[in-house]
């Protein structure tokens, strides 16, 4: 089992939390303008009560119909990219609008994103699979003036 949830705050930042089957969490917080400008990653082992809460959510999510996208049609409102790998299934979803949906997958993403660890700082910055979705694409190549048609 693994859980990877990236939270985009809708502006210049985001974070990814990755939890493995042993209850080890790695959480990276990113400052992003046109690329990752700065980041800090921390790791820890989750307490038993947090693992119990995660397992409770997972047991509910296994039996729910999860849409691949929940789109709140809002701009700059943040969201989640969710990838949960279980032994018997994979749950993937994208939520646009962190406060737009009151369902189990949104509550779970919020719960994971709010787990606080700010010690055991790692000397490596990790860019996870779901983190790549919150990094803007590079700008298109500039068009040289000589390639433009004459203005008549």
QUIURKA-V994448 format. One record per pair of residues at least 24 apart in sequence whose ideal C-beta (glycine too) atoms are under 7 Angstrom apart, sorted by the first residue. I is the first residue (numbers start at 1). J is the second residue. If there is no record, write none. Layout:
i = [I:I]
j = [J:J]
//
This chain:
i = [1:1:1:2:3:3:4:4:4:4:5:5:5:5:5:6:6:6:6:6:6:6:7:7:7:8:8:8:9:10:10:10:11:14:15:16:16:16:17:17:17:18:19:23:25:25:26:27:28:28:30:32:32:34:35:36:36:39:40:41:41:41:41:42:42:42:42:42:42:43:43:44:44:50:53:57:57:57:58:60:61:61:61:61:62:64:66:66:66:67:68:68:68:69:69:70:70:70:71:72:72:72:72:74:80:81:81:82:83:83]
j = [85:86:87:85:84:112:83:128:129:130:80:82:109:112:113:80:81:128:130:131:133:134:78:80:113:78:79:134:78:76:77:78:76:134:113:128:130:131:112:113:115:128:46:51:115:117:126:117:125:126:131:134:135:136:135:127:135:125:121:122:124:125:126:117:118:119:120:121:122:120:122:117:120:115:111:104:108:111:86:104:91:104:105:108:89:104:91:93:105:93:92:93:94:93:94:95:96:101:96:96:97:100:101:100:109:130:133:109:129:130]
//
